[in-house]
Every structure is written in C-alpha cells, then in structure tokens.
Amino acid sequence: MIDLHPEEKIILIIRRHWLVFIGEILPLAIATLLIVVPILFSAQIFEYAREYLSEAQVASTITFISTAWILIIWIIFFLVFTDYYLDILIVTNQRIIDVEQKGMFARDIATAPLGSIQDVKIEILGIVATMFNFGNLHLQTAGGDKEIIIRGIKNPEHVKKLIMSTHQSEVVAEDQS
C-alpha cells in the first residue's frame, strides 16, 4: 500500500486511541440493546396482533425484524472498525504519511517531507482525553494553507517530540551534506 523511498526507514506507526473507537461503537451497542424491547413485550404484541395475525406470523415477524436490525448494526460496526484500523500515521526518517480511510473503498493518503514541516501542534480536548492521553496532531507544512490533521491519536506529545527530533536530525543531515 505504501511504497517507501530507498534508504527510508519507518520510525513509528500509530493509530487512533482505542477509546475513540469505543466512543464510535457505543451508540451501536445501545442500538443493539433496543432490539430487546420488542422481545420483552412480545406477549403484549402477540395479544394485540392475535386478531389480525396468527401467533406464528407474529413470531416470524419479530424474528425477521430482530435479525435484520442486528445485521444492520453488524455491518455498521464492520465499517467503523475498518475505518479505525486502516487510519494510520507513519513517521519515517524522510517524511510523514497520513492514511485516512474514507468508507470501504476510498482512502486519502497525505505525505509531507520532514523538511517541509514548519510547526507541530497538539490538541488535547477534555478530561477524558487528558486522562487517557489522546488528542489531535496538527502538522503545518510549507505552502501556507497546507495542514495535516490527525485526530484522536494516542500519546500525541510523544509523537510530536519524535517528529521534531526526526525533523532536527534530517535538517542536520542536510546541512552536513
């Protein structure tokens, strides 16, 4: 998927924090629990529907709707997990590569040579992000409006220090040659 340049070495591969993923699937877990409501009240549904449908038809309908609901939630979970797992930040000794998955069959790959990085800013928003040490990383590159934003990565301070130290060693290596 990613072709490295000759003599390019990967220093760090990092994904979004696992808590960001949990926050994205929590509504799915709640939606899964919603299917329990018709099952709990199936006796009342049977009683109400008895004059229109047979008991087997009501049971089949509840089973069909429950199965379809769980299937839809499972598909959405798979899409969210794929997006989480394939969003990565790769720091090499020559450049930074941000791979952002957009849906199932599209991705956005942004690269920035270390020499073009002018500023690295981290943003940790809220008490949960502070406690679990995750946040956003902003990379400002040469060229004015070009900014790469990586959201929800774990340990952003460490990533910032690593990028800055790699950038410094790249600048020193260019000056010596």
N, C-alpha and C positions, 0 to 999 in steps of 0.2 A: 504494500500500500504506500509506504513512504520510502523513497529512494534517498539514500544518504550519499553525500559527495565523497570523493576519495579522501581518505585520512580524516573523515568526520566520525566522531565518537559520541555515542549517547551518554549524557551525564545523568539525566533524570527523566523518568516517565511518571506522570502524575494524573490522577483522575479527580473528579469532584468528590467531595466528602460523602461518606455513606449516609450521614444524617440528611443531606439534601435529597438523596434517593428515597429515604424513609418518608420525608415530608411530601414527596411526589406520589408515593403509593398509599399513603394514609387515607386519602379520600376513596381509593379503590377498596380498601379494607372495610371502610364504613359502608360503601355501596354493596359490598358482598353481604354484610350483615342485614341489609334491607330485605333480602330475599327470605329471611327467617320470618318476617311479619306475616306474609300470606300463609306460610306453613303453620304458624301458631294459631291463626284464625281460620284454618281450613274447615273446622267443624261448623263455624258460623257461615262460611262461604257455601259449604255443602247444603246447609239448611235453607239458605236463601235461594240457591240455584236449583234446588230439587224440583221445583215446579216447572222449570224450563229445560233442564238437562238431567241426564242420569248421573248417578254417583261416579261411574267410570269416566264419563266425559269430563266432569269437573276435575277429577283426579288427573286425567291426562292433560287437561289444560294447565293446571297448576304445575305439573311436572315439566311440560314444554316451556312455559314461561320462565320457570326457575332455571332450567338448563340453558336456555338462550341467554338469560341475564348473566349467569356465571361464565358462559363462553365469551360474551362481550367484554366482561371485566378481565378475563384471562388475556384476551387479545390486547386490550389497553395496557395491562401490566407488561406484556411482552414488548410492546412499543416503548414504554417508559424505560424498561430495563435495557433495551438495545441502545436507546439514546444515552443513558447513563454510562453504559460500559464502553461505548465507542467514542465518547467525548474524552479526548486526552490532550495533554500538553507535553511536548517532548522538548527538552533542552539539550542541545548538543554543544560541542566545543566551537561551532561555527555559526549556529543560528537557533532560532526558537520556532517550533512548529506547533500550531494550534489546530487540532482536528475537531470540528464540531459536527456531530451527526444531526441532520435535519430530516426527520422522517426515516422511513425504512431504506429508501434507495437514493438518498441525496446527502452529501456532506460538503462542508465548507472547510477548506484547508488554507490557513493563512501562515505564511512564513515571514520571518523578519531576521535578517542577518544581525549578528550581535553588534557589529559596528554601527548599525543604523538606529540602535535603541538609545533614546535620549533620556527617558525617565521611566522608572518603575514605581508604581504606586499600589499600595494595598488598601483594601477597604473591608473592614470587619464591622458588620452591622448587627447590633442587638446582643442581648445577653447570652442567647443560645450559641450564636456564632463565636462569641468570646470564650464561653466555657468549653466548647468542643473544638476550638481553634480552626475555623474555616472562614473563608471570605473570598472577595473578588480581587483579581490581579489586573491592573491596567498597565499596558506597555505602550508608551508613546514612542513612535518611531519618527525618523526624519521625514519631512514632507508635509508638515502641518497637521492635516486632519486625520492622518493615519493613526488609529489607536486600536490595539487588540485588547479585548476584554475577556478574561477567563473567569467565569462565575462559579462560586461555591467550591473552590479547591481547598484541599486540606493543607494546613500549615503554610499559609501564604508568606509569612515572614521568612521562613527558611527558603522558600522558592525565590523570594526577592533577593536575599543575600547570595544565594547560589548564582542567580542570573547576573547580579552586579559583580561578583568575584570572577565569573567566567568572562564577563564583558571586559573587566580590567585586565585580565590575563591576555585576552585577544588583542586589546589595544597595545599592551606592552610588546606582544609578539609582532604586531605590525610595525611598531616603532623600531624594533631591533632589526627587521629585515630590510 
